[in-house]
Each structure stands twice: as C-alpha cells, then as structure tokens.
C-alpha cells in the first residue's frame, strides 16, 4: 500500500523517512518529493509498504503526530489514474492552443 506523508519538515531526507516507517513494518520504498530547481524538500513524500495490515496500522499510529516540531499527516495515497474518463473529459475541454492574445492598452 502506498502512503502519502504531508507536512514533512524540510530537513527530512529519504533515509530518515524510511527508518521512521520501518519501525512499523516492512518498507518497499520511501521518497521525499523535492523541488527540481532547488533540490529542497516540498514537504511531502510517499512510503510504500507491501503489507496492507502494517500500512493501515501505521496510518492510525502516525497520522497527526509531531515530527521535529511539525504535525505530519499520513494517509493512503490516491491512485494517479491518468486514463480515467473524468480526466479525459477535462483534457478534451482544455484549449489546445495556450497562446494568449496580446494585452490591449485602453
């Protein structure tokens, strides 16, 4: 099960995140999402735990706890289904040409 972790302190790295979650079960992967330009944490990440029971228990135990003074949220990550019908409808209604006309001076 993939977990979303929000509200991470900026100085937490993937090793810290993995080690914290390994206290509650087996961890397949741990990722801290970083800004591409600065390399700094965006304050959230994902942990994948192969055992669903351990993952659900971890959510209950860690959601809302303080980590280095910041309250974190731990929830089941939502699937990113790029091929869903609602997403396709949105894309069909989006303008194909993103060029905007020049502003007029009035």
Jmol script that loads the backbone (N, CA, C; Angstrom):
load data "model"
ATOM      1  N   UNK A   1       0.852  -1.172   0.000  1.00  0.00           N
ATOM      2  CA  UNK A   1       0.000   0.000   0.000  1.00  0.00           C
ATOM      3  C   UNK A   1       0.899   1.236   0.000  1.00  0.00           C
ATOM      4  N   UNK A   2       0.533   2.197  -0.811  1.00  0.00           N
ATOM      5  CA  UNK A   2       1.299   3.427  -0.904  1.00  0.00           C
ATOM      6  C   UNK A   2       0.689   4.467   0.038  1.00  0.00           C
ATOM      7  N   UNK A   3       1.535   5.081   0.849  1.00  0.00           N
ATOM      8  CA  UNK A   3       1.094   6.087   1.808  1.00  0.00           C
ATOM      9  C   UNK A   3       1.594   7.464   1.390  1.00  0.00           C
ATOM     10  N   UNK A   4       0.756   8.470   1.628  1.00  0.00           N
ATOM     11  CA  UNK A   4       1.128   9.862   1.407  1.00  0.00           C
ATOM     12  C   UNK A   4       1.473  10.455   2.765  1.00  0.00           C
ATOM     13  N   UNK A   5       2.604  11.134   2.856  1.00  0.00           N
ATOM     14  CA  UNK A   5       3.007  11.781   4.093  1.00  0.00           C
ATOM     15  C   UNK A   5       3.150  13.265   3.810  1.00  0.00           C
ATOM     16  N   UNK A   6       2.317  14.071   4.441  1.00  0.00           N
ATOM     17  CA  UNK A   6       2.334  15.512   4.254  1.00  0.00           C
ATOM     18  C   UNK A   6       2.829  16.225   5.496  1.00  0.00           C
ATOM     19  N   UNK A   7       3.309  17.436   5.326  1.00  0.00           N
ATOM     20  CA  UNK A   7       3.772  18.241   6.446  1.00  0.00           C
ATOM     21  C   UNK A   7       5.158  17.868   6.935  1.00  0.00           C
ATOM     22  N   UNK A   8       5.966  17.257   6.079  1.00  0.00           N
ATOM     23  CA  UNK A   8       7.311  16.852   6.486  1.00  0.00           C
ATOM     24  C   UNK A   8       8.205  18.069   6.729  1.00  0.00           C
ATOM     25  N   UNK A   9       8.999  18.024   7.785  1.00  0.00           N
ATOM     26  CA  UNK A   9       9.992  19.084   7.978  1.00  0.00           C
ATOM     27  C   UNK A   9      10.963  19.112   6.800  1.00  0.00           C
ATOM     28  N   UNK A  10      11.472  20.270   6.466  1.00  0.00           N
ATOM     29  CA  UNK A  10      12.321  20.438   5.297  1.00  0.00           C
ATOM     30  C   UNK A  10      13.633  19.674   5.326  1.00  0.00           C
ATOM     31  N   UNK A  11      14.115  19.339   6.519  1.00  0.00           N
ATOM     32  CA  UNK A  11      15.416  18.665   6.589  1.00  0.00           C
ATOM     33  C   UNK A  11      15.308  17.141   6.676  1.00  0.00           C
ATOM     34  N   UNK A  12      14.126  16.587   6.472  1.00  0.00           N
ATOM     35  CA  UNK A  12      13.950  15.134   6.457  1.00  0.00           C
ATOM     36  C   UNK A  12      14.312  14.615   5.071  1.00  0.00           C
ATOM     37  N   UNK A  13      15.160  13.600   5.027  1.00  0.00           N
ATOM     38  CA  UNK A  13      15.500  13.002   3.742  1.00  0.00           C
ATOM     39  C   UNK A  13      14.895  11.604   3.646  1.00  0.00           C
ATOM     40  N   UNK A  14      15.135  10.940   2.539  1.00  0.00           N
ATOM     41  CA  UNK A  14      14.527   9.637   2.286  1.00  0.00           C
ATOM     42  C   UNK A  14      14.992   8.571   3.279  1.00  0.00           C
ATOM     43  N   UNK A  15      16.243   8.652   3.716  1.00  0.00           N
ATOM     44  CA  UNK A  15      16.738   7.699   4.709  1.00  0.00           C
ATOM     45  C   UNK A  15      15.994   7.864   6.029  1.00  0.00           C
ATOM     46  N   UNK A  16      15.820   9.112   6.467  1.00  0.00           N
ATOM     47  CA  UNK A  16      15.078   9.379   7.705  1.00  0.00           C
ATOM     48  C   UNK A  16      13.652   8.847   7.606  1.00  0.00           C
ATOM     49  N   UNK A  17      13.012   9.123   6.477  1.00  0.00           N
ATOM     50  CA  UNK A  17      11.631   8.707   6.278  1.00  0.00           C
ATOM     51  C   UNK A  17      11.523   7.181   6.300  1.00  0.00           C
ATOM     52  N   UNK A  18      12.403   6.518   5.587  1.00  0.00           N
ATOM     53  CA  UNK A  18      12.410   5.054   5.560  1.00  0.00           C
ATOM     54  C   UNK A  18      12.613   4.479   6.965  1.00  0.00           C
ATOM     55  N   UNK A  19      13.612   4.993   7.678  1.00  0.00           N
ATOM     56  CA  UNK A  19      13.903   4.478   9.013  1.00  0.00           C
ATOM     57  C   UNK A  19      12.737   4.677   9.968  1.00  0.00           C
ATOM     58  N   UNK A  20      12.056   5.800   9.859  1.00  0.00           N
ATOM     59  CA  UNK A  20      10.907   6.048  10.734  1.00  0.00           C
ATOM     60  C   UNK A  20       9.793   5.034  10.470  1.00  0.00           C
ATOM     61  N   UNK A  21       9.497   4.787   9.200  1.00  0.00           N
ATOM     62  CA  UNK A  21       8.401   3.884   8.864  1.00  0.00           C
ATOM     63  C   UNK A  21       8.779   2.418   9.051  1.00  0.00           C
ATOM     64  N   UNK A  22      10.064   2.093   8.978  1.00  0.00           N
ATOM     65  CA  UNK A  22      10.491   0.715   9.219  1.00  0.00           C
ATOM     66  C   UNK A  22      10.260   0.286  10.662  1.00  0.00           C
ATOM     67  N   UNK A  23      10.059   1.246  11.554  1.00  0.00           N
ATOM     68  CA  UNK A  23       9.722   0.907  12.941  1.00  0.00           C
ATOM     69  C   UNK A  23       8.345   0.255  13.024  1.00  0.00           C
ATOM     70  N   UNK A  24       7.526   0.428  11.979  1.00  0.00           N
ATOM     71  CA  UNK A  24       6.145  -0.065  11.991  1.00  0.00           C
ATOM     72  C   UNK A  24       5.899  -1.190  10.993  1.00  0.00           C
ATOM     73  N   UNK A  25       6.899  -1.541  10.208  1.00  0.00           N
ATOM     74  CA  UNK A  25       6.727  -2.632   9.251  1.00  0.00           C
ATOM     75  C   UNK A  25       7.728  -2.552   8.115  1.00  0.00           C
ATOM     76  N   UNK A  26       7.587  -3.478   7.188  1.00  0.00           N
ATOM     77  CA  UNK A  26       8.471  -3.547   6.027  1.00  0.00           C
ATOM     78  C   UNK A  26       8.188  -2.379   5.088  1.00  0.00           C
ATOM     79  N   UNK A  27       9.235  -1.736   4.596  1.00  0.00           N
ATOM     80  CA  UNK A  27       9.108  -0.603   3.674  1.00  0.00           C
ATOM     81  C   UNK A  27       9.755  -0.977   2.350  1.00  0.00           C
ATOM     82  N   UNK A  28       8.971  -0.906   1.291  1.00  0.00           N
ATOM     83  CA  UNK A  28       9.486  -1.194  -0.051  1.00  0.00           C
ATOM     84  C   UNK A  28      10.225   0.021  -0.619  1.00  0.00           C
ATOM     85  N   UNK A  29       9.666   1.219  -0.399  1.00  0.00           N
ATOM     86  CA  UNK A  29      10.318   2.434  -0.897  1.00  0.00           C
ATOM     87  C   UNK A  29       9.882   3.627  -0.060  1.00  0.00           C
ATOM     88  N   UNK A  30      10.732   4.641  -0.046  1.00  0.00           N
ATOM     89  CA  UNK A  30      10.438   5.899   0.641  1.00  0.00           C
ATOM     90  C   UNK A  30      10.988   7.030  -0.221  1.00  0.00           C
ATOM     91  N   UNK A  31      10.130   7.982  -0.533  1.00  0.00           N
ATOM     92  CA  UNK A  31      10.516   9.085  -1.417  1.00  0.00           C
ATOM     93  C   UNK A  31      10.092  10.406  -0.790  1.00  0.00           C
ATOM     94  N   UNK A  32      11.014  11.349  -0.717  1.00  0.00           N
ATOM     95  CA  UNK A  32      10.695  12.718  -0.335  1.00  0.00           C
ATOM     96  C   UNK A  32      10.681  13.521  -1.623  1.00  0.00           C
ATOM     97  N   UNK A  33       9.573  14.178  -1.925  1.00  0.00           N
ATOM     98  CA  UNK A  33       9.447  14.946  -3.169  1.00  0.00           C
ATOM     99  C   UNK A  33      10.208  16.257  -3.013  1.00  0.00           C
ATOM    100  N   UNK A  34      11.061  16.525  -4.016  1.00  0.00           N
ATOM    101  CA  UNK A  34      11.928  17.705  -3.962  1.00  0.00           C
ATOM    102  C   UNK A  34      11.683  18.626  -5.143  1.00  0.00           C
ATOM    103  N   UNK A  35      11.934  19.893  -4.923  1.00  0.00           N
ATOM    104  CA  UNK A  35      11.858  20.884  -5.980  1.00  0.00           C
ATOM    105  C   UNK A  35      12.975  20.615  -6.979  1.00  0.00           C
ATOM    106  N   UNK A  36      12.653  20.575  -8.254  1.00  0.00           N
ATOM    107  CA  UNK A  36      13.647  20.252  -9.285  1.00  0.00           C
ATOM    108  C   UNK A  36      14.763  21.286  -9.375  1.00  0.00           C
ATOM    109  N   UNK A  37      14.435  22.547  -9.146  1.00  0.00           N
ATOM    110  CA  UNK A  37      15.443  23.594  -9.294  1.00  0.00           C
ATOM    111  C   UNK A  37      16.327  23.731  -8.062  1.00  0.00           C
ATOM    112  N   UNK A  38      15.718  23.690  -6.872  1.00  0.00           N
ATOM    113  CA  UNK A  38      16.494  23.929  -5.654  1.00  0.00           C
ATOM    114  C   UNK A  38      16.975  22.652  -4.981  1.00  0.00           C
ATOM    115  N   UNK A  39      16.309  21.531  -5.254  1.00  0.00           N
ATOM    116  CA  UNK A  39      16.660  20.281  -4.596  1.00  0.00           C
ATOM    117  C   UNK A  39      16.146  20.185  -3.173  1.00  0.00           C
ATOM    118  N   UNK A  40      15.395  21.199  -2.741  1.00  0.00           N
ATOM    119  CA  UNK A  40      14.856  21.201  -1.376  1.00  0.00           C
ATOM    120  C   UNK A  40      13.528  20.446  -1.331  1.00  0.00           C
ATOM    121  N   UNK A  41      13.251  19.881  -0.172  1.00  0.00           N
ATOM    122  CA  UNK A  41      12.010  19.143   0.030  1.00  0.00           C
ATOM    123  C   UNK A  41      10.806  20.046  -0.169  1.00  0.00           C
ATOM    124  N   UNK A  42       9.757  19.491  -0.786  1.00  0.00           N
ATOM    125  CA  UNK A  42       8.490  20.217  -0.929  1.00  0.00           C
ATOM    126  C   UNK A  42       7.585  19.983   0.274  1.00  0.00           C
ATOM    127  N   UNK A  43       8.053  19.190   1.252  1.00  0.00           N
ATOM    128  CA  UNK A  43       7.286  18.985   2.475  1.00  0.00           C
ATOM    129  C   UNK A  43       6.336  17.801   2.431  1.00  0.00           C
ATOM    130  N   UNK A  44       6.472  16.957   1.420  1.00  0.00           N
ATOM    131  CA  UNK A  44       5.657  15.748   1.389  1.00  0.00           C
ATOM    132  C   UNK A  44       6.421  14.631   0.715  1.00  0.00           C
ATOM    133  N   UNK A  45       5.910  13.418   0.910  1.00  0.00           N
ATOM    134  CA  UNK A  45       6.571  12.272   0.319  1.00  0.00           C
ATOM    135  C   UNK A  45       5.652  11.064   0.299  1.00  0.00           C
ATOM    136  N   UNK A  46       6.211   9.941  -0.113  1.00  0.00           N
ATOM    137  CA  UNK A  46       5.454   8.700  -0.227  1.00  0.00           C
ATOM    138  C   UNK A  46       6.270   7.557   0.353  1.00  0.00           C
ATOM    139  N   UNK A  47       5.570   6.654   1.017  1.00  0.00           N
ATOM    140  CA  UNK A  47       6.181   5.433   1.530  1.00  0.00           C
ATOM    141  C   UNK A  47       5.334   4.282   1.026  1.00  0.00           C
ATOM    142  N   UNK A  48       5.984   3.268   0.493  1.00  0.00           N
ATOM    143  CA  UNK A  48       5.249   2.091   0.045  1.00  0.00           C
ATOM    144  C   UNK A  48       5.550   0.947   0.993  1.00  0.00           C
ATOM    145  N   UNK A  49       4.481   0.383   1.561  1.00  0.00           N
ATOM    146  CA  UNK A  49       4.582  -0.748   2.483  1.00  0.00           C
ATOM    147  C   UNK A  49       3.843  -1.927   1.856  1.00  0.00           C
ATOM    148  N   UNK A  50       4.526  -3.056   1.642  1.00  0.00           N
ATOM    149  CA  UNK A  50       3.883  -4.182   0.958  1.00  0.00           C
ATOM    150  C   UNK A  50       2.793  -4.868   1.778  1.00  0.00           C
ATOM    151  N   UNK A  51       2.857  -4.783   3.107  1.00  0.00           N
ATOM    152  CA  UNK A  51       1.868  -5.426   3.960  1.00  0.00           C
ATOM    153  C   UNK A  51       0.749  -4.428   4.275  1.00  0.00           C
ATOM    154  N   UNK A  52      -0.445  -4.670   3.745  1.00  0.00           N
ATOM    155  CA  UNK A  52      -1.561  -3.735   3.903  1.00  0.00           C
ATOM    156  C   UNK A  52      -1.946  -3.539   5.371  1.00  0.00           C
ATOM    157  N   UNK A  53      -1.923  -4.614   6.157  1.00  0.00           N
ATOM    158  CA  UNK A  53      -2.271  -4.508   7.578  1.00  0.00           C
ATOM    159  C   UNK A  53      -1.298  -3.577   8.308  1.00  0.00           C
ATOM    160  N   UNK A  54       0.005  -3.752   8.056  1.00  0.00           N
ATOM    161  CA  UNK A  54       1.006  -2.887   8.676  1.00  0.00           C
ATOM    162  C   UNK A  54       0.830  -1.440   8.224  1.00  0.00           C
ATOM    163  N   UNK A  55       0.522  -1.251   6.944  1.00  0.00           N
ATOM    164  CA  UNK A  55       0.344   0.099   6.410  1.00  0.00           C
ATOM    165  C   UNK A  55      -0.836   0.803   7.081  1.00  0.00           C
ATOM    166  N   UNK A  56      -1.962   0.105   7.207  1.00  0.00           N
ATOM    167  CA  UNK A  56      -3.137   0.715   7.837  1.00  0.00           C
ATOM    168  C   UNK A  56      -2.886   1.028   9.308  1.00  0.00           C
ATOM    169  N   UNK A  57      -2.170   0.144   9.985  1.00  0.00           N
ATOM    170  CA  UNK A  57      -1.829   0.374  11.384  1.00  0.00           C
ATOM    171  C   UNK A  57      -0.896   1.575  11.516  1.00  0.00           C
ATOM    172  N   UNK A  58       0.034   1.703  10.586  1.00  0.00           N
ATOM    173  CA  UNK A  58       0.964   2.828  10.581  1.00  0.00           C
ATOM    174  C   UNK A  58       0.219   4.146  10.383  1.00  0.00           C
ATOM    175  N   UNK A  59      -0.773   4.152   9.504  1.00  0.00           N
ATOM    176  CA  UNK A  59      -1.591   5.360   9.295  1.00  0.00           C
ATOM    177  C   UNK A  59      -2.233   5.763  10.614  1.00  0.00           C
ATOM    178  N   UNK A  60      -2.841   4.813  11.297  1.00  0.00           N
ATOM    179  CA  UNK A  60      -3.513   5.107  12.569  1.00  0.00           C
ATOM    180  C   UNK A  60      -2.545   5.623  13.622  1.00  0.00           C
ATOM    181  N   UNK A  61      -1.342   5.068  13.663  1.00  0.00           N
ATOM    182  CA  UNK A  61      -0.372   5.443  14.689  1.00  0.00           C
ATOM    183  C   UNK A  61       0.350   6.758  14.402  1.00  0.00           C
ATOM    184  N   UNK A  62       0.617   7.065  13.143  1.00  0.00           N
ATOM    185  CA  UNK A  62       1.448   8.229  12.822  1.00  0.00           C
ATOM    186  C   UNK A  62       0.687   9.457  12.330  1.00  0.00           C
ATOM    187  N   UNK A  63      -0.547   9.280  11.864  1.00  0.00           N
ATOM    188  CA  UNK A  63      -1.292  10.435  11.371  1.00  0.00           C
ATOM    189  C   UNK A  63      -1.524  11.427  12.509  1.00  0.00           C
ATOM    190  N   UNK A  64      -1.020  12.641  12.334  1.00  0.00           N
ATOM    191  CA  UNK A  64      -1.221  13.701  13.321  1.00  0.00           C
ATOM    192  C   UNK A  64      -0.116  13.830  14.352  1.00  0.00           C
ATOM    193  N   UNK A  65       0.901  12.976  14.307  1.00  0.00           N
ATOM    194  CA  UNK A  65       1.993  13.101  15.278  1.00  0.00           C
ATOM    195  C   UNK A  65       2.946  14.216  14.853  1.00  0.00           C
ATOM    196  N   UNK A  66       3.731  14.697  15.814  1.00  0.00           N
ATOM    197  CA  UNK A  66       4.716  15.737  15.513  1.00  0.00           C
ATOM    198  C   UNK A  66       6.048  15.092  15.183  1.00  0.00           C
ATOM    199  N   UNK A  67       6.636  15.588  14.110  1.00  0.00           N
ATOM    200  CA  UNK A  67       7.957  15.136  13.664  1.00  0.00           C
ATOM    201  C   UNK A  67       8.845  16.372  13.587  1.00  0.00           C
ATOM    202  N   UNK A  68       9.818  16.454  14.468  1.00  0.00           N
ATOM    203  CA  UNK A  68      10.694  17.630  14.563  1.00  0.00           C
ATOM    204  C   UNK A  68       9.876  18.915  14.686  1.00  0.00           C
ATOM    205  N   UNK A  69       8.821  18.866  15.476  1.00  0.00           N
ATOM    206  CA  UNK A  69       8.006  20.036  15.756  1.00  0.00           C
ATOM    207  C   UNK A  69       6.896  20.321  14.756  1.00  0.00           C
ATOM    208  N   UNK A  70       6.802  19.533  13.680  1.00  0.00           N
ATOM    209  CA  UNK A  70       5.748  19.735  12.671  1.00  0.00           C
ATOM    210  C   UNK A  70       4.787  18.562  12.689  1.00  0.00           C
ATOM    211  N   UNK A  71       3.509  18.870  12.675  1.00  0.00           N
ATOM    212  CA  UNK A  71       2.482  17.833  12.643  1.00  0.00           C
ATOM    213  C   UNK A  71       2.405  17.255  11.234  1.00  0.00           C
ATOM    214  N   UNK A  72       2.569  15.937  11.126  1.00  0.00           N
ATOM    215  CA  UNK A  72       2.515  15.293   9.823  1.00  0.00           C
ATOM    216  C   UNK A  72       1.154  14.630   9.618  1.00  0.00           C
ATOM    217  N   UNK A  73       0.791  14.473   8.362  1.00  0.00           N
ATOM    218  CA  UNK A  73      -0.415  13.711   8.041  1.00  0.00           C
ATOM    219  C   UNK A  73       0.018  12.481   7.255  1.00  0.00           C
ATOM    220  N   UNK A  74      -0.557  11.346   7.628  1.00  0.00           N
ATOM    221  CA  UNK A  74      -0.247  10.091   6.962  1.00  0.00           C
ATOM    222  C   UNK A  74      -1.569   9.484   6.512  1.00  0.00           C
ATOM    223  N   UNK A  75      -1.723   9.328   5.211  1.00  0.00           N
ATOM    224  CA  UNK A  75      -2.956   8.781   4.647  1.00  0.00           C
ATOM    225  C   UNK A  75      -2.606   7.809   3.518  1.00  0.00           C
ATOM    226  N   UNK A  76      -3.601   7.043   3.107  1.00  0.00           N
ATOM    227  CA  UNK A  76      -3.396   6.191   1.942  1.00  0.00           C
ATOM    228  C   UNK A  76      -3.320   7.094   0.722  1.00  0.00           C
ATOM    229  N   UNK A  77      -2.307   6.881  -0.091  1.00  0.00           N
ATOM    230  CA  UNK A  77      -2.139   7.698  -1.295  1.00  0.00           C
ATOM    231  C   UNK A  77      -3.238   7.369  -2.286  1.00  0.00           C
ATOM    232  N   UNK A  78      -3.720   8.405  -2.965  1.00  0.00           N
ATOM    233  CA  UNK A  78      -4.724   8.201  -4.003  1.00  0.00           C
ATOM    234  C   UNK A  78      -4.026   7.781  -5.282  1.00  0.00           C
ATOM    235  N   UNK A  79      -4.648   6.880  -6.001  1.00  0.00           N
ATOM    236  CA  UNK A  79      -4.081   6.438  -7.267  1.00  0.00           C
ATOM    237  C   UNK A  79      -4.114   7.583  -8.258  1.00  0.00           C
ATOM    238  N   UNK A  80      -3.059   7.735  -9.008  1.00  0.00           N
ATOM    239  CA  UNK A  80      -2.990   8.752 -10.048  1.00  0.00           C
ATOM    240  C   UNK A  80      -3.363   8.078 -11.360  1.00  0.00           C
ATOM    241  N   UNK A  81      -4.650   8.067 -11.662  1.00  0.00           N
ATOM    242  CA  UNK A  81      -5.140   7.383 -12.858  1.00  0.00           C
ATOM    243  C   UNK A  81      -5.296   8.400 -13.980  1.00  0.00           C
ATOM    244  N   UNK A  82      -4.298   8.494 -14.797  1.00  0.00           N
ATOM    245  CA  UNK A  82      -4.311   9.494 -15.874  1.00  0.00           C
ATOM    246  C   UNK A  82      -5.250   9.127 -17.014  1.00  0.00           C
ATOM    247  N   UNK A  83      -5.737   7.899 -17.034  1.00  0.00           N
ATOM    248  CA  UNK A  83      -6.605   7.482 -18.131  1.00  0.00           C
ATOM    249  C   UNK A  83      -8.071   7.396 -17.724  1.00  0.00           C
ATOM    250  N   UNK A  84      -8.425   7.986 -16.582  1.00  0.00           N
ATOM    251  CA  UNK A  84      -9.819   7.907 -16.150  1.00  0.00           C
ATOM    252  C   UNK A  84     -10.691   8.742 -17.074  1.00  0.00           C
ATOM    253  N   UNK A  85     -11.963   8.379 -17.146  1.00  0.00           N
ATOM    254  CA  UNK A  85     -12.871   9.090 -18.055  1.00  0.00           C
ATOM    255  C   UNK A  85     -13.046  10.545 -17.646  1.00  0.00           C
ATOM    256  N   UNK A  86     -13.055  10.828 -16.326  1.00  0.00           N
ATOM    257  CA  UNK A  86     -13.228  12.221 -15.910  1.00  0.00           C
ATOM    258  C   UNK A  86     -12.009  13.044 -16.295  1.00  0.00           C
ATOM    259  N   UNK A  87     -10.833  12.459 -16.205  1.00  0.00           N
ATOM    260  CA  UNK A  87      -9.632  13.169 -16.593  1.00  0.00           C
ATOM    261  C   UNK A  87      -9.616  13.398 -18.103  1.00  0.00           C
ATOM    262  N   UNK A  88     -10.078  12.419 -18.883  1.00  0.00           N
ATOM    263  CA  UNK A  88     -10.131  12.576 -20.325  1.00  0.00           C
ATOM    264  C   UNK A  88     -11.104  13.680 -20.717  1.00  0.00           C
ATOM    265  N   UNK A  89     -12.238  13.767 -20.024  1.00  0.00           N
ATOM    266  CA  UNK A  89     -13.194  14.843 -20.324  1.00  0.00           C
ATOM    267  C   UNK A  89     -12.554  16.196 -20.063  1.00  0.00           C
ATOM    268  N   UNK A  90     -11.803  16.294 -18.951  1.00  0.00           N
ATOM    269  CA  UNK A  90     -11.155  17.555 -18.640  1.00  0.00           C
ATOM    270  C   UNK A  90     -10.182  17.934 -19.754  1.00  0.00           C
ATOM    271  N   UNK A  91      -9.385  16.969 -20.178  1.00  0.00           N
ATOM    272  CA  UNK A  91      -8.407  17.265 -21.215  1.00  0.00           C
ATOM    273  C   UNK A  91      -9.080  17.636 -22.529  1.00  0.00           C
ATOM    274  N   UNK A  92     -10.229  17.035 -22.835  1.00  0.00           N
ATOM    275  CA  UNK A  92     -10.919  17.360 -24.075  1.00  0.00           C
ATOM    276  C   UNK A  92     -11.464  18.775 -24.048  1.00  0.00           C
ATOM    277  N   UNK A  93     -11.821  19.281 -22.865  1.00  0.00           N
ATOM    278  CA  UNK A  93     -12.382  20.623 -22.754  1.00  0.00           C
ATOM    279  C   UNK A  93     -11.311  21.697 -22.620  1.00  0.00           C
ATOM    280  N   UNK A  94     -10.060  21.288 -22.459  1.00  0.00           N
ATOM    281  CA  UNK A  94      -8.977  22.238 -22.308  1.00  0.00           C
ATOM    282  C   UNK A  94      -8.591  22.803 -23.666  1.00  0.00           C
ATOM    283  N   UNK A  95      -8.313  24.086 -23.747  1.00  0.00           N
ATOM    284  CA  UNK A  95      -7.912  24.656 -25.027  1.00  0.00           C
ATOM    285  C   UNK A  95      -6.619  24.017 -25.523  1.00  0.00           C
ATOM    286  N   UNK A  96      -6.576  23.747 -26.796  1.00  0.00           N
ATOM    287  CA  UNK A  96      -5.398  23.118 -27.384  1.00  0.00           C
ATOM    288  C   UNK A  96      -4.264  24.119 -27.575  1.00  0.00           C
ATOM    289  N   UNK A  97      -4.581  25.368 -27.826  1.00  0.00           N
ATOM    290  CA  UNK A  97      -3.568  26.380 -28.069  1.00  0.00           C
ATOM    291  C   UNK A  97      -3.457  27.261 -26.829  1.00  0.00           C
ATOM    292  N   UNK A  98      -2.319  27.220 -26.185  1.00  0.00           N
ATOM    293  CA  UNK A  98      -2.135  28.013 -24.970  1.00  0.00           C
ATOM    294  C   UNK A  98      -1.616  29.418 -25.257  1.00  0.00           C
ATOM    295  N   UNK A  99      -1.484  29.780 -26.538  1.00  0.00           N
ATOM    296  CA  UNK A  99      -1.043  31.137 -26.873  1.00  0.00           C
ATOM    297  C   UNK A  99      -2.175  32.112 -26.564  1.00  0.00           C
ATOM    298  N   UNK A 100      -1.859  33.093 -25.809  1.00  0.00           N
ATOM    299  CA  UNK A 100      -2.862  34.073 -25.439  1.00  0.00           C
ATOM    300  C   UNK A 100      -2.653  35.339 -26.272  1.00  0.00           C
ATOM    301  N   UNK A 101      -3.756  36.004 -26.612  1.00  0.00           N
ATOM    302  CA  UNK A 101      -3.584  37.251 -27.392  1.00  0.00           C
ATOM    303  C   UNK A 101      -2.870  38.305 -26.561  1.00  0.00           C
ATOM    304  N   UNK A 102      -2.221  39.188 -27.244  1.00  0.00           N
ATOM    305  CA  UNK A 102      -1.534  40.286 -26.551  1.00  0.00           C
ATOM    306  C   UNK A 102      -2.548  41.163 -25.832  1.00  0.00           C
ATOM    307  N   UNK A 103      -2.122  41.716 -24.711  1.00  0.00           N
ATOM    308  CA  UNK A 103      -2.995  42.626 -23.953  1.00  0.00           C
ATOM    309  C   UNK A 103      -3.148  43.911 -24.754  1.00  0.00           C
ATOM    310  N   UNK A 104      -4.328  44.439 -24.721  1.00  0.00           N
ATOM    311  CA  UNK A 104      -4.577  45.713 -25.390  1.00  0.00           C
ATOM    312  C   UNK A 104      -4.508  46.836 -24.374  1.00  0.00           C
ATOM    313  N   UNK A 105      -3.970  47.963 -24.810  1.00  0.00           N
ATOM    314  CA  UNK A 105      -3.954  49.135 -23.946  1.00  0.00           C
ATOM    315  C   UNK A 105      -5.190  49.959 -24.223  1.00  0.00           C
ATOM    316  N   UNK A 106      -5.954  50.197 -23.215  1.00  0.00           N
ATOM    317  CA  UNK A 106      -7.172  51.006 -23.352  1.00  0.00           C
ATOM    318  C   UNK A 106      -7.014  52.337 -22.731  1.00  0.00           C
TER     319      UNK A 106
END
end "model"
wireframe off; spacefill off
backbone 0.3
color backbone group
